[in-house]
Structure formats: C-alpha cells, structure tokens
Amino acid sequence: MEVNHWPEDGIQPERIESAINRVLTIAHEERCQANLSASCHCCSKVRIQSIEKSKENSNMALAVLEVVYAAPTVCQQPGWYNSLTPAADVEREIHESQKAGLFEEINFPYPIVSVIGGGKREIDLYAYYFGADLAVFFLVAMFYQSVLKNKSEFLEVYQLEDQFPKEFVFILMVLFFLIVVDRIIYLWSFATGKVVFYIFNLVLFTYSVTEYAWGMELAHRDVGGLVLRAIYLTKSISLALQALQIRYGIPNKSNLYRQFLTSKVTQVNYLGFRLYRALPFLYELRCVLDWSCTTTSLTMYDWLKLEDIYASLFLVKCDAILNRANHRQGEKQSKMTKFCSGICLFFVLICVIWAPMLIYSSGNPTNIANPIIDVSIQIDIKAFGGRLTLFKTTACEKIPWKYLKAYDDVDPLGYLGSYNVDDIQLICCQPDASTMWLIPPPVQSRFIQSLEREIPFEKMELILNWDFLRARPKGKELVRYESPIEHCPSVDDVKQVLNGTTHSFSIVDAYPRYFRVTGSGEVRRLEAAIDSVSGELLLNNGTPPWWSFYTKPSDLAGCQVLNGPMAIVVSEETPQGIIGETLSKFSIWSLYITFVLAVARFIRLQCSDLRMRIPYENLPSCDRASPGFSREAALGALPNRASEVLLVLEVIIVSDQVHREYDGVCLECTIVEEDLGTVHNLIKNDIPALCRLLDICEGIYAARAEGELEVEEVLYWTLVNIYRSPHMLLEYTKPD
C-alpha cells in the first residue's frame, strides 16, 4: 500500500482487515447474486498478521494477510470448500475487486500497489531436531567406550582409568557447542548460516562415523557397530528435520517467542515441560543464551522473572484444565488419584530415605560372599641407606571358617561371633620365604654401616605388608595393609644377623591377629580385637640364603603343620549384579554427578520463584519511569488490542493505589510481617482466571519480536505491578 503521510498513532490493523474483508464480501455477493443465498458458500476471509514500513521505500507499507477461508471462484453446492491454493484464490479476488473499483467504492484508506499471493505457513521444527541432537549427546556419553575403547561393559573405562579420557571430553564439548551454535543461528534467523552449518554437520558426522567404523576392531564390531548405527540414525533424523526446516524457510524472528512445550495444554506437554525444567542447567542455559541473542529492553534478572511468571502460569493453567476442570465442588478424590499421587509418592519417599542405607548395609539382598583368593606377606627393613625386603611369601593356605573343627581354639575370646561364617577365613602361610636373599655383599655392607648412623627422622624400622586379592569390587580387587612394627628389635640385633654373628631376632606384636577387609576395598584392624602375633625372623645360611618367619606356638591355633605367618580375615560381602557393578564403578561419576546436581540445584533456587520476590524488590521508588519515557508514545505503538489492555491495566493499578492510600497501610508491608512460605505460594499459584496474565506475557513476547521495545517494557512493568499487590492480582484474575 502507498502511504504518503503516516498517521501519528500508526496504521490500525483492524481497519485494514475489516476493509479488505468487506471488499471480499461485496465481490462474493456480486458473484453469487444470481443464485439463492442458501446455495452460496461463505465469502473469503483474511486475518491481518502484521503491518510494517518498507525498508526500500518509506512511502510503502507492507501488510501480511493470513487466509482464513478461500471461497470458490464459481458458485457450487453449499458446504465447506477446501482450496488447494487459498492464497492464490484470494489474490485473484482482490485483483478483480481492484479492477472493479470496489476499493474506491468503500473508501479504502490507502492505494493498493500490488498483491502477492502464495507463501507458506511457517513451520518451526527446532524443538524436534534439538531433541534428536540431545539424544545423540547422551548416546555418545553413555556408549563412547563401545565405539572407541572396544569395551562392552558399561562405563568401565572411566572406573579403570579413574579419569575422563581427553578424546571423550573433546567429543562431548564439540557436540555441546554444535547445539549452542545451532541455537544462536535459530535465534538470529540466519538462513545462510543455517545452510552452511547444515553442510558442515553432515560432512563432520559422516566422516566421523566412517572413521570410527573403519578403525573398530573385528572382535568388537558387533557391539560397537550397533551403537554407531544408533548414533548416526539419531543424527540422521536430526539432519532430515533440519533439511525440512531449510526447505520451508527459517522461522522469522517475530515468531520465535512461541515456545514449543507451552503451545498446547496436554498431558504430554505438561510432563515434557516438567522434565525440561527438571534437567540440570538446561533452563538456565536457554534463558541466558536467549537473552544474549535477542533484542530486548529487559535486564537479565527481569527476563528471568518474566520466564518464571510465564512458566508458573502455564503450570497452573495445565492443572486447571487437566485436573480441576472435571472436579466438582465437594466431590471426593478418586481411588486412582489417591493411588497415583499419594501412595506411589509415599513409597518413593520411603525408598529415598531407606534405600541408600539398605544398599550400603550388610543386609543388602544383593550381597554375596567375597572371599580372599590370594594372599602374600612381606617384611621390609628401612633405614638411612634405603629399604630392603627381608621376607616375602605367597605360599599361604586360605581355610574357610566353617571347615574348622574347633572355633574356640582359634577364637577363644569370641571376637567373630557377630560375623557370618562364610565371610571368615584363616590364613596360614609357610615359614620359609618364597624368594631368596640375593643381596650383593657390597650393598649389604653399606646398608649395615647406614644402620649405625643416628640421624633424626631416619631411624631403623621394620615394615610389614599384607596383600589380599578378591574378585570384587572392580578396580579395587587388590588391597594392602601396611604398618611399621611398633616394637622393633634393636639395631645391634639386626646387625648381628646381617653380619652372620647370630641367625635370628625376635619381633614382638608384629601385626594384628584379626583383619577386616571392607566392601569398599580397605583393610582395617578388627575393632574389638586387641590380639597381636609375635614371631622370630631367621636368616638361613644356605646357598643361596633365605629368610624364615616362625610364629610363636601360642598364636598358631588352627594352622596345624604350617607355623609361618597367620591371620584371621573377615572379608565383607559385596553387591552383585547391576547394582553391585554400578556402586563399584561410579567413583568418578558419582563425584561428578553429585557436584553437577548440587550446583544445578543452587542455581535453580536462584532462578526459580523469582515472582515471589517482586513485592520486595520492585518498590515504588524504583519503579518510576525514566525521564524520557512517554506513555502516549507507548500507547500509540501498541498493536491491536494491546493499547486497550494497557489502559484497563492502568485503571486497575490506579484504583489499587487509591485503595491502599485510603487504608493508610501498604499491603506489601503487611505481608512482609507474615510467614510468606505458604501464603505467598497460595497467592501466586492458585489463580482462578489466567487468560489476562497470559495475554500480557504473550504481548511482551510479541512486542519484543516486533522490535517494539518500549511497549515490551511498559507491559513488563505492568505485570510487575500486578504481582506486587495481592489485592490487584485478586481483582485482575477473577473469573468474571
């Protein structure tokens, strides 16, 4: 349309829409005047979408019309007519009406320069291919080792290496930043960038999958190939959806404010929105990125408050439509509702409270015996000259406790009465070492000389090690008990044995008699037991020489012929199956997930329920408009019904302020003195009529999308003023 003089309050869309519909009605009546009125179809009808000034010519206005209904060009039998080309049909009708002079007849305000038919309704597939990309991210995170490490066990690589492989972190970072770049392109409606990004994505994933497929070992190609196919299939779905999006056109910035999950009120949308809000960091990342890439007049904190208000209103709307709409006043809750919402939740809470304690207790139903399968003992001497191994043997018998004939002789004080007999073993080792004493004479001579030096913190000591090998847990199969001997023999006794003057020296209380090997992979002294084992360390002058350790006869109960080192070991049970494997593997994962969830919870607490803080943050002294703020200009720039909505809002705000001044008490100040935990939630969540508040939120989004930042800010502070006053919120959300 040609507009030589733009009106101060802008072109009214309703005026243009009603005029064009009137022309279409007249043209339809003239076309069907020869027929009976009952035999004619309804006339064509359009709806105005937007009116904006042309960037090439300031005297041109571009009006975008949506075809609501396209009537047939030739009168047919009555009934609803579906046109295959509705935009082209209405374009032809407007051209014919223009030639017939119908626009001049109704005094259409502006000359029509041209009418362009066609075009397609914009489709937005971003939510679908974002979901596919997110699925690819999680598939790579979970099954990375099946492709790159050729392992079929779930997450075993991270447990054995006790760190995240750099390739794994790099791949996840690349996938994450690809999703971020895609979101930025979507927010900017950058069509060329989208095409380039799509080609890059296609080449990158095709090359990566081919490279990994060719480099996979033959023995693991079945499992790894299946995972690789699943990853590429999911990515192919994403690429197909992106191709469709490019074909139908990138959504315009003016339509990006519509959120996928809040577009309809269904049970699926409600649960999906709940899940979206529950995922760590997803809501915060989206809000921060959207604020950074969107032209807006709001601060980030105001943006977060607006998102929180809109989210709460949507959840309340879902609850009102899905749950409360079919509930009559005084009607009791059904048994199914009580079972799903009450009993199931009760059992979930019970499991949360008691399941961790049961899993980490000895009463875990998945626990099975985890006996010692191999044992070794070693005695070292440490001095200023270094450390030498005197005695070491791996020739040890492991006798189950239940096979011993007389428990009282082995455990006379009953320390083991509270333990399961399947977890107890008697360890009896041969007295002779399984290794020879092969120390060169010069080394032995210098070591004897170092024993004579009296240097602080470098005194001679004997160190005893017990090594126990079990089948579980993974990564902690071998555990060690290492402790210096408290009652160490004198330096002279040791020197005499090493010089060959004597053959042996005694060791008093060399090590504890009772050991407990925990399920987490630690060796501890049995708490109740105080008994220790003493013995004699003997150097046999053979060819070559070797060491022997003989336990005192009073400590050898149960070992019969073997009179070497002995011990009684309680090896605790460990979980089996998927629970046991998960608990034993998730050391680094549990640390990472705990940290991430804790931080995510802290950030979510800072970003959620911001609407509850409005009465105490946006005080009247801080709510005044800036000196350059013009209410009349803002009202004139508002599209459609927004100006009327704002006028009604102002009337309510002014009446509420007068009401509070008349009472002489600030309603917010009264609420501050109360316990606002439950009362505030009641005020802000139990809202009977939501349509007006939702209209304001959607008006803010629409104004931002159209670039009307002044209108955006006016509507936002209007919403803030409503939330500041419970009285005004009550008045504005009445069902009538």
Residue pairs with C-beta under 8 A, 6 or more apart in sequence:
1 16
1 60
1 61
1 63
1 110
1 111
1 112
1 113
2 59
2 60
2 61
2 110
2 111
2 113
3 11
3 59
3 60
3 61
3 110
4 59
6 53
8 636
9 636
10 51
10 636
10 637
11 51
11 61
11 110
13 48
13 50
13 51
13 639
13 640
14 48
14 640
15 109
16 48
16 51
16 63
16 109
17 46
17 47
17 48
17 65
19 103
19 106
19 108
19 109
20 46
20 65
20 94
21 45
21 46
22 106
23 94
23 97
23 102
23 103
23 106
23 108
24 43
24 44
24 45
24 46
24 71
24 90
24 93
24 94
24 97
25 43
26 97
26 102
26 105
26 106
27 43
27 93
27 96
27 97
27 100
27 102
28 40
28 43
28 44
28 71
28 93
29 43
30 100
31 73
31 75
32 40
32 41
32 75
35 75
38 78
39 75
39 77
39 78
40 75
40 78
41 71
41 72
41 75
41 76
41 78
41 79
41 81
42 69
42 71
43 71
44 67
44 69
44 70
44 71
44 89
44 90
44 93
45 67
45 68
45 69
46 65
46 66
46 67
46 68
46 90
47 65
47 66
47 68
48 63
48 64
48 65
48 66
49 64
49 65
49 66
50 63
50 64
50 254
50 706
51 61
51 62
51 63
51 64
52 61
52 62
53 60
53 61
53 62
54 60
54 61
54 62
60 113
61 110
65 90
66 121
67 86
67 87
67 90
69 86
70 81
70 83
70 85
70 86
70 87
70 89
70 90
71 81
71 89
71 93
72 81
72 83
72 89
73 89
73 92
73 93
83 89
87 117
87 118
87 119
88 117
88 118
90 117
91 115
91 116
91 117
91 118
92 117
94 112
94 115
95 115
97 103
98 112
98 115
103 112
120 248
120 249
122 248
122 249
122 251
122 252
122 255
123 244
123 245
123 248
123 251
124 245
124 251
124 255
124 256
124 258
124 260
125 241
125 242
125 244
125 245
126 186
126 245
126 251
126 260
127 260
127 261
128 241
129 237
129 238
129 239
129 241
129 242
129 245
130 179
130 182
130 183
132 234
132 235
132 237
132 238
132 241
133 175
133 178
133 179
133 182
133 235
133 238
134 179
135 234
136 175
136 231
136 234
136 235
136 238
137 172
137 175
137 176
137 179
139 227
139 230
139 231
139 234
140 171
140 172
140 175
140 231
141 172
142 154
142 155
143 227
143 230
143 231
144 157
144 168
144 171
145 151
145 153
145 155
145 156
145 157
146 152
146 220
146 223
146 224
146 227
147 212
147 216
147 224
147 227
147 228
147 231
148 165
148 167
148 168
148 212
149 157
149 165
150 216
150 217
150 219
150 220
150 224
151 157
151 220
152 220
152 223
153 581
154 581
154 585
155 585
155 586
155 589
156 474
156 585
157 165
158 164
158 585
158 588
158 589
159 474
159 475
159 584
159 585
159 586
159 587
159 588
160 474
160 475
162 475
162 587
162 588
163 588
164 588
178 201
180 289
181 197
182 197
183 286
183 289
183 293
184 289
184 293
185 193
185 194
185 197
186 194
186 250
186 251
186 256
187 253
187 256
187 289
187 290
187 293
187 294
188 253
188 293
189 250
189 251
189 252
189 253
189 256
190 250
191 246
191 249
191 250
194 242
194 245
194 246
194 250
195 246
198 239
198 242
198 243
198 246
201 239
201 242
202 239
205 232
205 235
205 239
209 228
209 231
209 232
212 224
212 228
213 225
213 228
216 224
216 225
216 228
217 224
253 705
254 702
254 705
254 706
255 705
256 705
257 698
257 701
257 702
257 704
257 705
258 701
261 269
261 272
261 273
261 276
262 269
262 273
262 310
262 314
263 269
265 317
265 318
265 321
265 322
267 322
269 318
270 315
270 318
270 322
273 311
273 314
273 315
273 318
274 315
276 282
276 283
277 283
277 311
280 596
280 597
280 600
280 601
280 604
281 596
281 600
281 603
283 604
283 607
284 603
284 604
284 607
287 303
287 304
287 307
287 607
288 300
290 303
291 298
291 300
291 303
294 704
295 704
295 707
295 709
296 303
296 704
296 709
296 712
297 709
297 710
297 712
297 713
298 306
298 712
298 713
298 716
301 610
302 716
304 607
304 610
305 610
305 611
305 613
305 614
305 720
306 697
306 700
306 716
306 719
308 607
308 608
308 609
308 610
308 611
309 610
309 611
309 693
309 697
309 719
309 723
310 694
310 697
312 611
312 684
312 685
313 687
313 690
313 693
313 694
313 697
314 694
316 685
316 686
316 687
316 690
317 690
317 694
320 688
320 690
358 364
359 575
359 579
359 583
362 572
362 573
364 573
364 575
364 579
366 575
366 576
366 577
366 579
366 580
367 519
367 573
367 574
367 575
367 576
368 573
368 574
368 575
368 576
369 420
369 422
369 423
369 571
369 573
370 423
370 470
370 471
370 472
370 519
370 571
370 572
370 573
370 574
371 398
371 400
371 422
371 423
371 425
371 470
371 571
372 398
372 425
372 427
372 468
372 469
372 470
372 517
372 569
372 571
373 398
373 469
373 470
373 471
374 394
374 468
374 469
375 394
375 396
375 398
375 427
375 429
375 466
375 467
375 468
375 469
376 392
376 393
376 394
376 396
376 466
376 467
377 391
377 392
377 393
377 396
377 429
377 464
377 465
377 466
377 467
377 549
377 565
378 389
378 391
378 392
378 464
378 465
378 467
379 389
379 390
379 391
379 392
379 462
379 463
379 464
379 465
379 537
379 547
379 549
380 387
380 388
380 389
380 390
380 462
380 463
380 464
380 465
381 387
381 388
381 390
381 460
381 461
381 462
381 463
381 494
382 460
382 461
382 462
382 463
383 447
383 450
383 451
383 458
383 459
383 460
383 461
384 450
384 451
384 453
384 455
384 458
385 446
385 447
385 449
385 450
385 451
386 447
386 450
387 463
388 439
388 447
389 435
390 437
390 462
390 537
390 547
391 433
391 537
391 547
391 548
391 549
392 433
392 434
392 435
393 429
393 430
393 432
393 433
393 434
393 435
393 549
393 564
393 565
394 434
395 429
395 430
395 434
396 427
396 428
396 429
396 430
396 565
397 427
397 428
397 429
397 562
398 425
398 426
398 427
399 425
399 426
399 427
399 428
399 558
400 421
400 422
400 424
400 425
401 407
401 416
401 421
401 422
401 424
401 425
401 426
402 421
402 422
404 410
404 426
404 558
406 558
407 416
409 557
409 558
410 426
410 557
410 558
410 568
411 568
412 557
413 529
413 531
415 514
415 526
415 528
415 529
416 424
416 514
416 568
416 570
419 570
420 573
423 570
423 571
423 572
423 573
424 568
424 569
424 570
425 568
425 569
425 571
426 558
426 559
426 566
426 567
426 568
427 565
427 566
427 567
427 568
427 569
428 558
428 559
428 560
428 562
428 564
428 566
429 562
429 564
429 565
429 566
430 562
430 564
431 548
431 549
431 550
431 551
431 562
431 563
431 564
431 565
432 540
432 546
432 547
432 548
432 564
433 546
433 547
433 548
433 549
435 546
436 544
436 545
436 546
437 539
437 544
437 545
437 546
437 547
438 544
439 447
444 498
447 498
448 495
448 498
448 499
451 460
451 491
451 494
451 495
452 491
452 495
460 488
460 491
460 494
461 484
461 485
461 488
462 484
462 485
462 488
462 489
462 507
463 482
463 483
463 484
463 485
464 482
464 483
464 484
464 485
464 510
464 511
465 480
465 481
465 482
466 480
466 481
466 511
466 515
466 523
466 567
467 478
467 479
467 480
468 478
468 479
468 480
468 481
468 515
468 517
468 523
468 569
468 571
469 477
469 478
470 477
470 479
470 517
470 571
471 477
472 574
472 576
472 580
472 584
473 519
473 520
473 521
473 574
473 580
473 583
473 584
474 581
474 584
474 585
475 584
475 585
475 587
476 520
476 521
476 584
479 517
479 521
479 522
479 523
480 523
481 511
481 515
481 523
483 511
485 507
485 509
485 510
485 511
486 509
487 507
487 508
487 509
488 507
489 505
489 506
489 507
493 502
493 505
494 505
496 502
496 505
497 503
497 504
497 505
497 537
497 539
498 539
500 541
503 538
503 539
503 540
503 541
504 536
504 537
504 538
504 539
505 536
505 537
506 534
506 535
506 536
506 537
507 534
507 535
507 536
507 537
508 534
509 532
509 533
509 534
510 532
510 533
510 534
510 535
511 532
511 533
511 567
512 525
512 526
512 529
512 531
512 532
512 533
512 567
513 529
513 531
513 532
513 533
513 555
513 566
513 567
513 568
514 525
514 526
514 529
514 531
514 567
514 568
514 569
514 570
515 523
515 524
515 525
515 526
515 567
515 568
515 569
515 570
516 523
516 524
516 525
516 526
516 527
516 569
516 570
516 572
517 523
517 524
517 569
517 570
517 571
517 572
518 524
518 572
519 572
519 573
519 574
519 575
526 570
533 551
533 552
533 555
533 565
533 566
533 567
534 551
534 552
534 555
535 549
535 550
535 551
535 552
535 555
535 565
536 549
536 550
536 552
537 547
537 548
537 549
538 547
538 548
538 549
538 550
539 545
539 546
539 547
540 546
540 547
540 548
548 564
549 564
549 565
550 563
550 564
551 559
551 563
551 564
551 565
551 566
553 563
555 566
556 563
556 566
558 566
559 566
574 580
574 584
575 583
575 584
586 593
611 684
611 723
612 676
612 680
612 681
612 684
614 720
614 723
614 724
615 668
615 671
615 672
615 723
615 724
615 725
616 668
616 672
618 717
618 720
618 721
618 724
623 717
623 720
623 721
625 631
625 717
629 710
630 710
631 714
633 710
634 646
634 710
634 711
634 714
635 643
635 646
635 647
636 643
637 708
637 710
637 711
638 646
638 703
638 708
638 711
639 702
639 703
639 706
639 708
642 699
642 703
642 711
642 715
645 692
645 695
645 696
645 699
646 714
646 715
646 718
649 696
649 718
649 721
649 722
649 732
650 718
652 722
652 728
652 731
652 732
653 718
653 721
653 722
653 728
656 725
656 727
656 728
656 731
659 727
660 666
660 667
660 725
660 727
667 725
667 726
667 727
668 724
668 725
671 679
671 680
671 726
683 726
683 729
684 723
684 729
687 693
687 729
687 733
688 733
688 734
688 735
689 733
689 734
689 735
690 733
692 732
692 733
693 719
693 722
693 732
693 733
696 715
696 718
696 719
696 722
697 719
699 711
699 715
700 712
700 715
700 716
700 719
703 709
703 711
703 712
703 715
704 712
721 728
722 728
722 729
722 732
723 729
